[in-house]
Amino acid sequence: MMTCRTGPGRRKTEDAPIQYVPPEEKKTVVESPERTEPKRGKEGGAPVKVKDL
């Protein structure tokens, strides 16, 4: 998926902060972007598909 396209360097940087964040805060941080991604994706195709391409 997008992890393969960004590369191991970028994936490690994004994985580091997510792992450091506690479970309670992690849920809020993951829910915020996940909810905004589908909303923006409906306007011009899912953001995940665009990144994958």
A tleap script that builds the chain and sets N, CA, C and O, in Angstrom:
source leaprc.protein.ff14SB
mol = sequence {
  NMET MET THR CYS ARG THR GLY PRO GLY ARG
  ARG LYS THR GLU ASP ALA PRO ILE GLN TYR
  VAL PRO PRO GLU GLU LYS LYS THR VAL VAL
  GLU SER PRO GLU ARG THR GLU PRO LYS ARG
  GLY LYS GLU GLY GLY ALA PRO VAL LYS VAL
  LYS ASP CLEU
}
set mol.1.N position { 0.855 -1.214 0.000 }
set mol.1.CA position { 0.000 0.000 0.000 }
set mol.1.C position { 0.884 1.254 0.000 }
set mol.1.O position { 2.019 1.221 -0.475 }
set mol.2.N position { 0.364 2.333 0.525 }
set mol.2.CA position { 1.147 3.580 0.507 }
set mol.2.C position { 2.470 3.393 1.277 }
set mol.2.O position { 3.442 4.096 0.999 }
set mol.3.N position { 2.517 2.471 2.225 }
set mol.3.CA position { 3.774 2.288 2.972 }
set mol.3.C position { 4.884 1.886 2.000 }
set mol.3.O position { 6.016 2.357 2.108 }
set mol.4.N position { 4.550 1.020 1.061 }
set mol.4.CA position { 5.571 0.572 0.097 }
set mol.4.C position { 6.018 1.763 -0.759 }
set mol.4.O position { 7.198 1.887 -1.085 }
set mol.5.N position { 5.094 2.616 -1.111 }
set mol.5.CA position { 5.433 3.722 -2.020 }
set mol.5.C position { 6.278 4.758 -1.249 }
set mol.5.O position { 7.270 5.254 -1.782 }
set mol.6.N position { 5.900 5.083 -0.020 }
set mol.6.CA position { 6.655 6.089 0.743 }
set mol.6.C position { 8.065 5.558 1.028 }
set mol.6.O position { 9.022 6.332 1.045 }
set mol.7.N position { 8.198 4.261 1.249 }
set mol.7.CA position { 9.532 3.715 1.518 }
set mol.7.C position { 9.695 3.390 2.990 }
set mol.7.O position { 8.891 3.824 3.815 }
set mol.8.N position { 10.735 2.626 3.332 }
set mol.8.CA position { 10.960 2.226 4.727 }
set mol.8.C position { 11.309 3.422 5.607 }
set mol.8.O position { 10.914 3.470 6.772 }
set mol.9.N position { 12.037 4.375 5.065 }
set mol.9.CA position { 12.414 5.565 5.864 }
set mol.9.C position { 11.175 6.315 6.317 }
set mol.9.O position { 11.036 6.629 7.500 }
set mol.10.N position { 10.288 6.599 5.406 }
set mol.10.CA position { 9.096 7.393 5.779 }
set mol.10.C position { 8.202 6.539 6.704 }
set mol.10.O position { 7.643 7.053 7.673 }
set mol.11.N position { 8.076 5.282 6.410 }
set mol.11.CA position { 7.179 4.434 7.218 }
set mol.11.C position { 7.694 4.384 8.675 }
set mol.11.O position { 6.898 4.426 9.614 }
set mol.12.N position { 8.973 4.297 8.851 }
set mol.12.CA position { 9.520 4.230 10.216 }
set mol.12.C position { 9.220 5.548 10.944 }
set mol.12.O position { 8.873 5.537 12.125 }
set mol.13.N position { 9.348 6.644 10.265 }
set mol.13.CA position { 9.097 7.946 10.912 }
set mol.13.C position { 7.625 8.060 11.309 }
set mol.13.O position { 7.300 8.604 12.364 }
set mol.14.N position { 6.746 7.547 10.464 }
set mol.14.CA position { 5.312 7.649 10.788 }
set mol.14.C position { 4.937 6.607 11.848 }
set mol.14.O position { 4.032 6.832 12.651 }
set mol.15.N position { 5.624 5.484 11.846 }
set mol.15.CA position { 5.302 4.424 12.805 }
set mol.15.C position { 5.821 4.798 14.200 }
set mol.15.O position { 5.207 4.447 15.208 }
set mol.16.N position { 6.933 5.497 14.252 }
set mol.16.CA position { 7.534 5.850 15.546 }
set mol.16.C position { 6.561 6.682 16.394 }
set mol.16.O position { 6.260 6.290 17.521 }
set mol.17.N position { 6.069 7.795 15.898 }
set mol.17.CA position { 5.166 8.637 16.702 }
set mol.17.C position { 3.886 7.897 17.070 }
set mol.17.O position { 3.371 8.057 18.177 }
set mol.18.N position { 3.383 7.107 16.166 }
set mol.18.CA position { 2.126 6.392 16.456 }
set mol.18.C position { 2.352 5.399 17.601 }
set mol.18.O position { 1.491 5.238 18.466 }
set mol.19.N position { 3.507 4.737 17.603 }
set mol.19.CA position { 3.763 3.745 18.659 }
set mol.19.C position { 4.021 4.451 19.995 }
set mol.19.O position { 3.643 3.951 21.054 }
set mol.20.N position { 4.665 5.611 19.928 }
set mol.20.CA position { 4.973 6.331 21.173 }
set mol.20.C position { 3.695 6.858 21.823 }
set mol.20.O position { 3.607 6.948 23.048 }
set mol.21.N position { 2.709 7.204 21.003 }
set mol.21.CA position { 1.451 7.753 21.548 }
set mol.21.C position { 0.720 6.662 22.329 }
set mol.21.O position { 0.664 5.516 21.883 }
set mol.22.N position { 0.165 7.001 23.478 }
set mol.22.CA position { -0.562 6.015 24.290 }
set mol.22.C position { -1.775 5.469 23.536 }
set mol.22.O position { -2.169 6.029 22.513 }
set mol.23.N position { -2.373 4.375 24.033 }
set mol.23.CA position { -3.533 3.778 23.350 }
set mol.23.C position { -4.715 4.738 23.306 }
set mol.23.O position { -5.415 4.822 22.298 }
set mol.24.N position { -4.934 5.459 24.393 }
set mol.24.CA position { -6.088 6.385 24.408 }
set mol.24.C position { -5.878 7.512 23.400 }
set mol.24.O position { -6.779 7.836 22.627 }
set mol.25.N position { -4.697 8.101 23.412 }
set mol.25.CA position { -4.440 9.221 22.483 }
set mol.25.C position { -4.306 8.689 21.060 }
set mol.25.O position { -4.704 9.350 20.101 }
set mol.26.N position { -3.755 7.514 20.935 }
set mol.26.CA position { -3.569 6.936 19.587 }
set mol.26.C position { -4.937 6.786 18.902 }
set mol.26.O position { -5.070 7.062 17.710 }
set mol.27.N position { -5.937 6.354 19.654 }
set mol.27.CA position { -7.274 6.172 19.057 }
set mol.27.C position { -7.787 7.517 18.534 }
set mol.27.O position { -8.358 7.589 17.446 }
set mol.28.N position { -7.582 8.567 19.306 }
set mol.28.CA position { -8.083 9.888 18.878 }
set mol.28.C position { -7.297 10.374 17.660 }
set mol.28.O position { -7.873 10.934 16.726 }
set mol.29.N position { -6.008 10.163 17.674 }
set mol.29.CA position { -5.184 10.646 16.544 }
set mol.29.C position { -5.499 9.841 15.287 }
set mol.29.O position { -5.528 10.388 14.184 }
set mol.30.N position { -5.734 8.546 15.456 }
set mol.30.CA position { -6.019 7.703 14.278 }
set mol.30.C position { -7.435 7.974 13.776 }
set mol.30.O position { -7.691 7.947 12.572 }
set mol.31.N position { -8.354 8.236 14.711 }
set mol.31.CA position { -9.747 8.469 14.287 }
set mol.31.C position { -9.870 9.812 13.565 }
set mol.31.O position { -10.641 9.936 12.613 }
set mol.32.N position { -9.126 10.799 14.005 }
set mol.32.CA position { -9.233 12.137 13.389 }
set mol.32.C position { -8.856 12.076 11.898 }
set mol.32.O position { -9.659 12.469 11.051 }
set mol.33.N position { -7.659 11.595 11.569 }
set mol.33.CA position { -7.251 11.550 10.161 }
set mol.33.C position { -8.099 10.568 9.351 }
set mol.33.O position { -8.396 10.813 8.182 }
set mol.34.N position { -8.484 9.461 9.976 }
set mol.34.CA position { -9.280 8.470 9.233 }
set mol.34.C position { -10.627 9.071 8.843 }
set mol.34.O position { -11.124 8.809 7.748 }
set mol.35.N position { -11.212 9.860 9.710 }
set mol.35.CA position { -12.532 10.440 9.402 }
set mol.35.C position { -12.355 11.537 8.341 }
set mol.35.O position { -13.223 11.712 7.485 }
set mol.36.N position { -11.265 12.258 8.390 }
set mol.36.CA position { -11.078 13.345 7.410 }
set mol.36.C position { -10.689 12.751 6.050 }
set mol.36.O position { -11.011 13.324 5.009 }
set mol.37.N position { -10.014 11.632 6.058 }
set mol.37.CA position { -9.578 11.053 4.754 }
set mol.37.C position { -10.783 10.637 3.903 }
set mol.37.O position { -10.865 11.042 2.743 }
set mol.38.N position { -11.705 9.856 4.430 }
set mol.38.CA position { -12.863 9.447 3.616 }
set mol.38.C position { -13.684 10.653 3.160 }
set mol.38.O position { -14.209 10.657 2.047 }
set mol.39.N position { -13.798 11.659 3.996 }
set mol.39.CA position { -14.585 12.850 3.599 }
set mol.39.C position { -13.925 13.504 2.379 }
set mol.39.O position { -14.603 13.824 1.402 }
set mol.40.N position { -12.622 13.697 2.436 }
set mol.40.CA position { -11.913 14.335 1.312 }
set mol.40.C position { -11.886 13.370 0.119 }
set mol.40.O position { -11.924 13.802 -1.033 }
set mol.41.N position { -11.822 12.086 0.395 }
set mol.41.CA position { -11.761 11.117 -0.709 }
set mol.41.C position { -13.057 11.140 -1.522 }
set mol.41.O position { -13.031 10.967 -2.741 }
set mol.42.N position { -14.185 11.355 -0.848 }
set mol.42.CA position { -15.465 11.371 -1.580 }
set mol.42.C position { -15.446 12.499 -2.623 }
set mol.42.O position { -16.088 12.393 -3.667 }
set mol.43.N position { -14.725 13.549 -2.341 }
set mol.43.CA position { -14.706 14.694 -3.281 }
set mol.43.C position { -13.890 14.339 -4.528 }
set mol.43.O position { -14.298 14.654 -5.646 }
set mol.44.N position { -12.758 13.694 -4.341 }
set mol.44.CA position { -11.905 13.401 -5.517 }
set mol.44.C position { -11.282 12.022 -5.402 }
set mol.44.O position { -10.061 11.890 -5.494 }
set mol.45.N position { -12.081 11.004 -5.206 }
set mol.45.CA position { -11.514 9.651 -5.107 }
set mol.45.C position { -10.850 9.441 -3.759 }
set mol.45.O position { -10.295 10.376 -3.182 }
set mol.46.N position { -10.905 8.225 -3.258 }
set mol.46.CA position { -10.298 7.943 -1.945 }
set mol.46.C position { -8.836 8.374 -1.941 }
set mol.46.O position { -8.113 8.108 -2.901 }
set mol.47.N position { -8.391 9.034 -0.879 }
set mol.47.CA position { -6.991 9.476 -0.783 }
set mol.47.C position { -6.033 8.277 -0.800 }
set mol.47.O position { -4.921 8.370 -1.319 }
set mol.48.N position { -6.470 7.172 -0.236 }
set mol.48.CA position { -5.593 5.989 -0.197 }
set mol.48.C position { -5.324 5.508 -1.624 }
set mol.48.O position { -4.206 5.115 -1.955 }
set mol.49.N position { -6.358 5.545 -2.461 }
set mol.49.CA position { -6.180 5.091 -3.860 }
set mol.49.C position { -5.229 6.046 -4.581 }
set mol.49.O position { -4.367 5.606 -5.342 }
set mol.50.N position { -5.375 7.301 -4.354 }
set mol.50.CA position { -4.512 8.287 -5.038 }
set mol.50.C position { -3.061 8.066 -4.615 }
set mol.50.O position { -2.149 8.126 -5.440 }
set mol.51.N position { -2.855 7.810 -3.322 }
set mol.51.CA position { -1.478 7.610 -2.835 }
set mol.51.C position { -0.938 6.298 -3.402 }
set mol.51.O position { 0.235 6.214 -3.766 }
set mol.52.N position { -1.774 5.296 -3.477 }
set mol.52.CA position { -1.331 3.997 -3.993 }
set mol.52.C position { -0.905 4.140 -5.460 }
set mol.52.O position { 0.083 3.545 -5.889 }
set mol.53.N position { -1.654 4.927 -6.209 }
set mol.53.CA position { -1.331 5.104 -7.636 }
set mol.53.C position { -0.022 5.848 -7.745 }
set mol.53.O position { 0.449 6.111 -8.852 }
savepdb mol mol.pdb
quit
